[in-house]
Amino acid sequence: MPFPKAIDYHKPNKPEIPNGLGIIYVLTSTIYLFFLHFLDFKGALPLASCVLFGGFMGLVDDWLNLRWRYKAFLPIFASIPLIALREGETVMSTYIFGKIDFGIYYYLVIAPLIVTVITNSVNMLGGLNGLETICPLIIIIGFILISQERILLLVPALVLLLLAFYNYRGKIFVGNVGSFSFGTTLAAYAIIANIEQTLLISTVPYVFNSTIILLNHFLYRRRAQILSDGGKLFSKHRRSLITIITYKRKMTERQVVNIVATLFIISTSLAILAYVILP
């Protein structure tokens, strides 16, 4: 069955391209993780469950086009496997306050909060070819470099790399099913591997973008908008990460995506450096 198509509004001729290809990531990653669980690899089952939850919620959003007021709370459900399986250490390392033991509140408050914030932040940075795939791929590669549970991310990283190749070239969209599952992967794996601080530093561009968008929405009731002129993108305001980059400056879509990707390379590199140097 062919995938539904969506219009690429940032291309001059506004072509229709296949949408929802993120389902490939969900299915392939979960099959791989269930296989690892069969081989008794710790953390494979909760990560597979979280990816399935995230993918399903993204699929529902793709079908129903939910308003932000509703889908903002959907990622809470993706944290259920982590809570039910008591996955992650209640003692969380912080570079400022040392190690803090949150006890049962880690599962009831911290884990759901991490999954919700990160998944929504990932979902809010998109709209340009490559953003939805390249940015989480950079962070996943960073996780693979430093964490002992890296085997859990090998196949998800390879699938995401394949999707990023075609997404960056404007051949496919991954849809909300993709961005939701990518976000839950980042959050759930960080909890499983106990690298929450690495996740926080790596996702600074995501959090910054979400903060700017939400402040403009709730305080001023204004939305970010990208304009197109002869294949070049620009903006007349600064209400998101992308509009800040393109404010009164005409740039190609790839130039914008490359700049954002560079920001993620910097933030992930700093996260790795902090993990290696700081206790």
VMD Tcl script that draws the C-alpha trace (Angstrom):
set ca {
  {0.00 0.00 0.00}
  {1.51 3.38 -0.97}
  {2.20 5.94 1.73}
  {0.00 9.05 1.90}
  {1.54 12.13 0.35}
  {2.08 15.61 1.74}
  {2.95 18.87 0.01}
  {6.48 20.20 0.37}
  {5.60 23.89 0.69}
  {9.21 25.05 0.69}
  {9.92 23.83 -2.81}
  {9.15 26.16 -5.78}
  {6.75 23.72 -7.48}
  {5.33 22.42 -4.16}
  {5.64 18.71 -4.98}
  {3.79 15.97 -3.13}
  {6.09 13.43 -1.50}
  {5.46 10.28 0.59}
  {4.70 11.01 4.24}
  {4.75 8.89 7.40}
  {7.92 6.93 6.59}
  {8.81 7.10 10.28}
  {6.74 3.93 10.66}
  {9.70 2.06 9.14}
  {11.84 3.24 12.05}
  {9.22 2.15 14.58}
  {8.75 -1.35 13.17}
  {12.41 -2.08 12.46}
  {13.63 -0.73 15.80}
  {11.06 -2.60 17.88}
  {11.66 -5.90 16.08}
  {15.39 -5.50 16.71}
  {14.88 -4.55 20.36}
  {12.50 -7.46 20.99}
  {15.15 -9.75 19.51}
  {17.71 -8.29 21.92}
  {15.25 -8.85 24.77}
  {15.00 -12.50 23.68}
  {18.79 -12.61 24.06}
  {18.44 -11.12 27.59}
  {19.88 -7.69 26.86}
  {18.91 -5.35 29.68}
  {16.86 -2.32 28.70}
  {15.72 -3.67 25.32}
  {12.12 -4.36 26.37}
  {11.33 -0.95 27.94}
  {12.98 0.89 25.04}
  {11.00 -1.15 22.49}
  {7.79 -0.45 24.40}
  {8.50 3.29 24.53}
  {9.26 3.44 20.81}
  {5.98 1.62 20.08}
  {4.04 4.00 22.34}
  {5.67 7.03 20.74}
  {5.11 5.74 17.23}
  {1.46 4.96 17.91}
  {0.82 8.42 19.34}
  {2.51 10.02 16.36}
  {0.39 7.90 14.04}
  {-2.77 9.05 15.82}
  {-1.63 12.65 15.41}
  {-0.97 12.08 11.71}
  {-4.47 10.65 11.31}
  {-6.42 13.12 13.43}
  {-4.20 16.22 13.25}
  {-4.57 16.84 16.99}
  {-4.29 20.32 18.46}
  {-1.22 21.11 20.53}
  {-3.28 21.41 23.70}
  {-4.08 17.70 23.41}
  {-0.97 16.13 21.91}
  {1.34 17.98 24.31}
  {0.32 15.50 27.00}
  {0.40 12.37 24.85}
  {4.08 11.56 25.53}
  {3.22 10.98 29.19}
  {1.75 7.65 28.09}
  {5.05 6.72 26.42}
  {6.69 6.78 29.85}
  {4.37 4.06 31.19}
  {6.77 1.20 30.29}
  {9.56 2.95 32.19}
  {7.33 3.41 35.23}
  {5.86 -0.11 35.14}
  {9.26 -1.79 34.74}
  {10.97 0.59 37.19}
  {13.57 1.29 34.53}
  {16.39 3.72 35.24}
  {18.27 4.62 38.41}
  {16.51 6.74 41.02}
  {19.90 8.28 41.78}
  {20.46 10.85 39.04}
  {23.82 12.51 38.45}
  {23.84 16.28 38.13}
  {26.91 18.30 37.31}
  {25.89 21.11 39.67}
  {24.34 19.44 42.72}
  {26.09 16.07 42.56}
  {24.06 12.87 42.75}
  {20.46 13.13 43.92}
  {18.26 10.19 44.91}
  {14.69 11.00 43.92}
  {13.34 7.65 45.15}
  {9.88 6.72 43.91}
  {9.39 10.25 42.57}
  {11.92 9.51 39.85}
  {9.42 7.10 38.27}
  {6.31 9.12 39.04}
  {7.59 12.61 38.16}
  {11.10 12.79 36.68}
  {10.84 10.03 34.05}
  {7.42 11.15 32.70}
  {8.62 14.76 32.66}
  {11.76 13.89 30.70}
  {9.83 11.85 28.12}
  {7.13 14.49 27.73}
  {9.46 17.48 27.39}
  {11.94 15.82 25.04}
  {9.32 14.20 22.80}
  {7.39 17.44 22.40}
  {10.58 19.43 21.82}
  {11.68 17.05 19.06}
  {8.25 17.21 17.49}
  {8.26 21.03 17.48}
  {11.45 21.39 15.44}
  {10.54 20.44 11.90}
  {9.06 21.66 8.67}
  {12.29 21.59 6.67}
  {13.75 18.59 4.87}
  {16.20 16.84 7.16}
  {15.42 18.53 10.48}
  {13.24 15.72 11.83}
  {15.87 13.07 11.14}
  {19.36 14.60 11.18}
  {19.06 16.29 14.59}
  {18.02 13.19 16.60}
  {20.55 11.12 14.60}
  {23.37 13.38 15.81}
  {22.30 12.92 19.43}
  {21.91 9.14 19.05}
  {25.44 8.93 17.63}
  {26.64 10.85 20.69}
  {24.87 8.37 22.97}
  {26.47 5.45 21.14}
  {29.93 6.93 21.66}
  {29.68 7.20 25.45}
  {27.17 4.70 26.83}
  {27.61 1.02 27.64}
  {24.13 0.08 26.41}
  {25.00 1.24 22.88}
  {23.93 -2.05 21.30}
  {20.32 -0.96 21.85}
  {20.79 1.95 19.44}
  {22.78 0.34 16.62}
  {19.89 -0.65 14.34}
  {17.73 2.40 15.24}
  {20.70 4.59 14.29}
  {21.18 2.81 10.96}
  {17.49 3.08 10.07}
  {17.45 6.74 11.08}
  {20.55 7.33 8.94}
  {18.75 5.84 5.93}
  {15.65 7.96 6.55}
  {17.81 11.06 7.05}
  {19.48 10.49 3.67}
  {16.17 10.57 1.81}
  {14.53 13.14 4.07}
  {17.40 15.60 3.62}
  {17.12 15.23 -0.16}
  {13.39 15.98 0.00}
  {12.29 12.52 -1.11}
  {10.29 11.56 2.00}
  {8.67 12.93 5.15}
  {8.79 10.92 8.37}
  {5.63 12.49 9.80}
  {4.65 12.76 13.44}
  {4.99 8.99 13.74}
  {8.68 9.57 13.10}
  {9.32 12.63 15.26}
  {7.36 11.19 18.21}
  {9.24 7.88 18.07}
  {12.60 9.64 17.70}
  {11.86 11.79 20.74}
  {10.77 8.87 22.90}
  {13.88 6.96 21.83}
  {16.16 9.77 23.03}
  {14.34 10.23 26.33}
  {13.80 6.55 27.15}
  {17.36 5.54 26.28}
  {18.83 8.36 28.39}
  {16.78 7.11 31.34}
  {17.73 3.48 30.76}
  {21.43 4.34 30.38}
  {21.32 6.85 33.25}
  {22.70 9.69 31.10}
  {19.98 12.25 31.70}
  {22.45 15.14 31.96}
  {23.97 14.19 28.61}
  {20.47 14.24 27.15}
  {19.80 17.67 28.64}
  {22.92 19.26 27.16}
  {22.52 17.55 23.78}
  {18.95 18.77 23.39}
  {19.59 22.43 24.25}
  {18.67 23.56 20.68}
  {15.41 21.59 20.94}
  {14.52 23.09 24.32}
  {15.50 26.60 23.20}
  {13.29 26.32 20.13}
  {10.32 25.04 22.14}
  {10.73 27.74 24.78}
  {10.72 30.55 22.20}
  {7.66 29.10 20.43}
  {5.68 28.59 23.64}
  {6.52 32.04 25.04}
  {5.32 33.70 21.85}
  {2.19 31.60 21.79}
  {1.09 32.03 25.39}
  {2.26 35.61 25.98}
  {1.59 37.21 22.62}
  {-0.61 34.69 20.75}
  {1.84 34.79 17.84}
  {3.02 31.89 15.71}
  {6.30 31.42 13.92}
  {6.11 31.62 10.13}
  {8.66 30.98 7.40}
  {8.23 32.80 4.10}
  {9.52 31.68 0.71}
  {10.78 33.80 -2.15}
  {12.17 32.16 -5.28}
  {13.34 29.07 -3.44}
  {14.89 31.09 -0.59}
  {13.49 31.11 2.95}
  {13.28 34.12 5.25}
  {11.29 35.44 8.19}
  {10.11 38.82 9.43}
  {10.16 37.92 13.11}
  {12.06 35.84 15.67}
  {9.63 33.36 17.18}
  {11.50 30.07 16.80}
  {15.00 28.77 16.21}
  {14.43 28.67 12.45}
  {12.96 32.18 12.27}
  {15.89 33.52 14.30}
  {18.31 32.02 11.78}
  {16.36 33.36 8.78}
  {15.37 36.73 10.28}
  {15.69 39.31 7.47}
  {18.10 36.93 5.76}
  {17.27 34.86 2.67}
  {18.70 31.36 2.79}
  {18.17 28.07 1.03}
  {16.43 25.27 2.88}
  {19.62 23.24 3.04}
  {21.58 26.16 4.44}
  {19.11 26.50 7.30}
  {19.13 22.77 8.00}
  {22.93 22.69 7.94}
  {23.12 25.53 10.47}
  {20.66 23.80 12.81}
  {22.53 20.50 12.42}
  {25.76 22.30 13.32}
  {24.15 23.58 16.52}
  {23.28 20.01 17.45}
  {26.81 18.84 16.68}
  {28.09 21.53 19.06}
  {25.59 20.74 21.84}
  {26.16 16.98 21.56}
  {29.94 17.45 21.53}
  {29.69 19.57 24.68}
  {27.51 16.88 26.27}
  {30.10 14.21 25.48}
  {32.89 16.44 26.80}
  {30.99 17.07 30.03}
  {30.33 13.33 30.43}
  {34.03 12.53 30.04}
  {35.46 15.35 32.15}
  {32.93 16.01 34.90}
  {32.23 13.44 37.65}
}
mol new
graphics top color blue
foreach p $ca { graphics top sphere $p radius 0.5 }
foreach p [lrange $ca 0 end-1] q [lrange $ca 1 end] { graphics top cylinder $p $q radius 0.2 }
display resetview
